[in-house]
Amino acid sequence: MTYAQADDVVVVGGGVIGLTTAVVLAERGSRVRVWTREPAELTTSAVAGALWWPYRIEPLARARAWALSSLDVYEELAADPESTGVRMVEGVLGETGLDDVDGWASARLPGLRAATAEEYGGGGLWARLPLVDMPVHLSRLRERLRAAGGVVEERAVSDLGEADAAVVVNCTGLGARELVPDRSVRPVRGQLVVVENPGIRTWLVSTGPDGALAYLFPQPGRLVLGGTAEEDDWSREPDPAVAEAIVRRCAALRPEVAHARVLEHRVGLRPARDTVRLDREALPDGRTLVHNYGHGGAGVTVAWGCAREAAALTAPGARPRTG
């Protein structure tokens, strides 16, 4: 099999990691096609909350750099929130103190401070962070890709070697479990409840004494309530009992949501791995394969940083990285 252009790239996977990687490659001059099993609106990325925060994922030092690189982009995109889906929104990260975050945070996030008792009674950090309306953002990524000459093709892939391009980028998330195969990739199930917003303008993330998670993310025209993090649970069906518990936990924090009309139930499977895999290898026929998967619930946080590193790894002579 021969390839007409050395800069032909197929990105396998159409979630936020795949689309962001495709955009970076296309805007750098590569001829890019995205192969996706399902449209972006049906991916886990579309379900995400999605608040930028440097969650602790491995490899820690690289993940921090990816997150900060992504923050730079989101701050720029927030200048046009209606088009990009990115807004800078204030809120509280509960059960977290200034001494719990690394020193870079105070320098990079102006206004980061301890929350007052009126803002949050349990002690937390007040911050202004990117909050992403994922359906809008994914649509914008597709528009940028098309504008740069890239295309999205809906097709199932049973083997990464099927991709007819000089370079293949694996952004399949949970699908990498079978495609690579990489059995270390596992699902972490997240369930959300979307309700009419009773007037809440700030986001809130809280962890109860029993470890139960609660968060409220105000998005245009709605309020996203969460959530769960259930390891190795493959069910995509909303559980009514879980939904009731989510609303109950959120109402304990913001009583006005107790009777908000439910608009939608969502479930997504985060593609978790002990460490993100972002590296390069050769396919049996000598073509280049770049892996970019295993981001868990931090996909939005690190998407642009990972995309830039993945794009660099597609270049001839790029040094492989492991981890």
C-alpha positions in Angstrom: 0.0 0.0 0.0 1.3 3.5 -0.9 0.3 6.9 0.3 0.2 9.9 -2.1 1.2 12.4 0.6 3.7 12.0 3.4 1.6 14.5 5.4 -1.6 12.4 5.1 -2.9 11.8 8.6 -5.9 9.8 9.9 -7.0 10.6 13.4 -9.0 7.7 14.8 -11.5 9.0 17.4 -13.9 12.0 17.2 -14.2 13.1 20.9 -12.5 16.3 22.2 -9.0 14.7 22.2 -9.4 13.5 18.6 -10.9 16.7 17.2 -8.5 19.0 19.0 -5.5 16.9 17.7 -7.0 17.0 14.2 -7.4 20.7 14.3 -3.8 21.3 15.4 -2.5 19.0 12.7 -4.7 20.5 10.0 -3.8 24.1 10.9 -0.2 23.1 10.7 -0.6 22.0 7.1 -1.3 18.2 7.3 -4.1 16.6 5.2 -6.3 15.3 8.0 -9.2 12.9 8.1 -11.0 12.0 11.4 -12.5 8.5 11.5 -15.1 8.3 14.2 -17.5 5.5 15.1 -20.1 7.9 16.2 -20.7 11.7 15.8 -19.2 13.9 18.4 -22.6 14.6 20.0 -22.8 10.9 21.1 -19.2 10.7 22.5 -18.3 10.9 26.2 -16.9 14.3 25.5 -20.4 15.7 24.8 -21.5 14.6 28.2 -18.7 16.3 30.1 -19.3 19.1 32.6 -16.7 20.5 31.6 -14.5 22.6 33.9 -10.8 23.2 33.4 -8.8 22.3 36.4 -5.3 20.6 36.6 -6.6 17.3 37.9 -3.8 15.0 39.2 -3.2 12.5 36.4 0.0 10.8 35.5 2.6 11.6 34.2 2.2 14.5 36.6 4.8 16.9 35.3 3.8 16.4 31.6 0.1 16.6 32.5 0.6 20.0 34.3 2.3 21.3 31.2 -0.5 20.0 29.0 -3.1 21.7 31.3 -1.3 25.1 31.3 -0.9 25.0 27.5 -4.6 24.2 27.2 -5.5 27.0 29.6 -3.8 29.5 27.3 -6.0 28.4 24.5 -9.2 28.4 26.5 -8.6 31.9 27.8 -8.3 33.1 24.1 -11.4 31.2 23.1 -13.4 32.7 26.0 -13.3 36.1 24.1 -16.0 34.6 21.9 -18.1 32.3 24.1 -21.1 32.1 21.9 -19.0 30.7 19.0 -16.5 28.6 21.0 -18.6 27.5 24.0 -15.8 28.6 26.4 -16.5 31.1 29.2 -14.5 32.2 32.1 -16.7 31.6 35.2 -16.1 32.0 38.9 -16.8 29.4 41.4 -15.6 27.3 44.4 -13.5 24.1 44.5 -14.7 22.8 47.9 -12.6 21.0 50.5 -9.4 22.5 49.0 -7.1 25.1 50.5 -4.4 27.2 49.0 -1.8 24.9 50.5 -3.3 22.0 48.7 -2.5 23.3 45.2 1.0 23.7 43.7 2.7 27.1 43.7 2.1 27.7 40.0 -1.7 28.0 40.6 -1.5 31.3 42.5 0.8 32.8 39.8 -1.2 31.6 36.8 -4.7 32.1 38.1 -5.3 35.7 39.1 -7.8 36.0 41.9 -7.3 32.5 43.3 -8.1 32.8 47.0 -9.8 31.1 49.9 -13.5 31.0 49.6 -15.4 33.0 52.2 -17.9 31.3 54.6 -20.8 32.9 52.7 -19.5 31.5 49.4 -18.9 28.0 50.7 -19.2 26.9 54.3 -16.9 23.8 54.0 -13.7 25.7 53.1 -12.6 25.9 49.6 -10.9 27.9 46.8 -12.5 30.6 44.8 -11.3 30.7 41.2 -12.1 32.0 37.8 -11.7 29.1 35.4 -12.7 28.0 31.9 -16.1 26.3 31.8 -16.9 24.7 28.5 -20.3 24.1 26.8 -19.2 20.9 25.1 -21.8 20.6 22.3 -21.0 24.1 21.2 -17.2 23.6 21.6 -17.2 20.3 19.7 -19.2 21.9 16.8 -16.6 24.7 16.7 -13.7 22.2 16.6 -15.4 20.6 13.5 -15.8 24.0 11.9 -12.1 24.8 12.4 -11.1 21.4 11.1 -13.2 21.9 7.9 -11.8 25.4 7.5 -8.3 24.0 7.6 -9.2 21.4 4.9 -9.8 18.4 7.2 -12.8 16.1 7.0 -14.7 13.9 9.5 -15.8 10.4 8.3 -18.1 8.2 10.3 -16.7 4.7 10.2 -16.0 1.9 12.6 -12.4 0.7 12.9 -11.5 -2.9 14.0 -7.7 -2.4 13.5 -5.6 0.7 13.6 -3.7 -0.6 10.5 -6.9 -0.1 8.4 -6.2 3.7 8.3 -4.9 4.5 4.8 -2.5 7.3 5.7 1.2 7.8 6.3 0.5 8.8 9.9 -2.2 7.3 12.2 -3.1 9.0 15.5 -5.0 6.9 18.0 -7.4 9.1 20.0 -9.9 6.3 20.6 -10.2 6.7 24.4 -11.9 3.7 25.8 -11.8 2.1 22.4 -8.1 1.6 22.8 -8.8 -1.2 25.2 -9.7 -3.4 22.2 -7.9 -1.6 19.3 -4.4 -1.5 20.6 -5.2 -3.7 22.6 -4.5 -2.1 25.9 -6.4 -3.8 28.8 -5.2 -1.2 31.3 -7.8 1.3 29.8 -11.0 1.1 31.9 -14.2 3.0 32.2 -15.1 5.3 35.0 -18.8 5.9 34.7 -20.2 9.4 35.2 -23.9 10.3 35.5 -25.3 13.8 35.3 -28.7 15.5 35.7 -29.4 18.5 33.5 -32.1 20.9 35.0 -33.5 24.3 34.3 -31.2 26.9 36.0 -33.0 28.6 38.9 -30.5 31.5 38.7 -27.2 30.0 39.7 -24.3 31.8 38.0 -21.2 30.3 39.7 -19.9 26.8 39.6 -19.3 24.6 42.6 -17.5 21.3 43.2 -17.8 19.6 46.6 -16.8 16.3 48.1 -18.8 15.0 51.0 -17.4 13.2 54.1 -18.2 9.9 52.5 -16.4 10.8 49.4 -19.6 11.4 47.4 -19.1 14.0 44.6 -21.4 16.9 43.9 -21.0 19.7 41.4 -23.1 22.4 39.8 -22.0 23.9 36.4 -24.1 26.7 35.0 -24.3 26.4 31.2 -26.3 28.6 28.8 -30.0 27.7 29.3 -29.4 25.0 31.8 -27.6 23.8 35.0 -25.5 20.6 34.9 -25.6 18.6 38.2 -23.2 15.8 39.0 -21.9 13.4 39.6 -20.4 10.0 40.0 -17.1 8.2 39.3 -17.8 4.5 39.2 -14.8 2.4 38.4 -15.2 -0.4 35.8 -18.9 0.2 35.3 -19.8 -0.1 31.6 -23.5 0.8 31.9 -24.6 3.8 29.7 -28.2 3.7 31.1 -29.1 6.4 33.6 -30.0 5.0 37.0 -33.0 6.8 38.5 -31.8 6.2 42.1 -28.4 7.7 41.2 -30.1 10.7 39.6 -32.2 11.3 42.7 -29.0 11.1 44.9 -27.2 13.6 42.6 -30.1 16.1 42.9 -30.3 15.6 46.7 -26.5 16.2 47.1 -26.6 19.3 45.0 -29.8 20.7 46.7 -28.0 20.3 50.0 -25.5 22.8 48.6 -27.9 25.0 46.7 -31.5 24.5 47.9 -33.0 26.3 44.9 -32.2 23.3 42.7 -34.4 20.9 44.7 -37.4 21.6 42.5 -35.8 22.6 39.3 -37.4 20.9 36.2 -35.2 18.0 34.9 -34.4 18.5 31.2 -32.1 15.5 30.6 -30.2 12.6 32.1 -26.7 11.9 30.8 -24.1 9.1 31.2 -20.6 9.0 30.0 -17.7 6.5 30.4 -14.4 8.3 31.1 -11.4 6.5 29.5 -9.2 6.0 32.5 -5.6 4.6 32.6 -3.0 4.7 35.3 -1.0 7.1 33.1 -1.9 8.9 29.9 -0.4 7.3 26.8 1.1 9.9 24.5 3.9 8.3 22.4 5.0 7.2 19.0 5.7 3.8 17.5 6.0 2.2 14.0 3.2 0.1 12.5 4.4 -3.3 11.0 4.6 -1.7 7.6 6.8 1.1 8.8 4.1 3.9 9.0 3.9 6.1 12.0 1.4 5.5 14.8 0.9 8.1 17.6 -1.1 7.2 20.6 -3.0 9.9 22.6 -5.5 8.3 25.0 -6.2 7.5 28.6 -7.0 10.9 29.9 -9.8 9.9 32.3 -11.9 12.8 33.3 -9.2 15.4 32.4 -9.7 15.3 28.6 -10.9 18.9 28.4 -8.2 20.1 30.8 -5.3 18.7 28.7 -6.7 18.5 25.2 -4.7 21.3 23.6 -1.4 20.5 25.3 -1.8 16.9 24.3 -2.8 17.8 20.8 0.3 19.9 20.3 2.6 17.2 21.6 0.9 14.5 19.5 1.3 16.7 16.4 5.0 17.1 17.1 5.3 13.3 17.4 3.9 12.9 13.8 6.9 14.8 12.3 9.6 12.7 10.6 12.4 12.0 13.1 10.4 12.9 16.1 11.8 11.1 19.2 9.4 8.5 20.7 8.1 9.1 24.2 6.7 6.6 26.6 4.1 6.9 29.3 
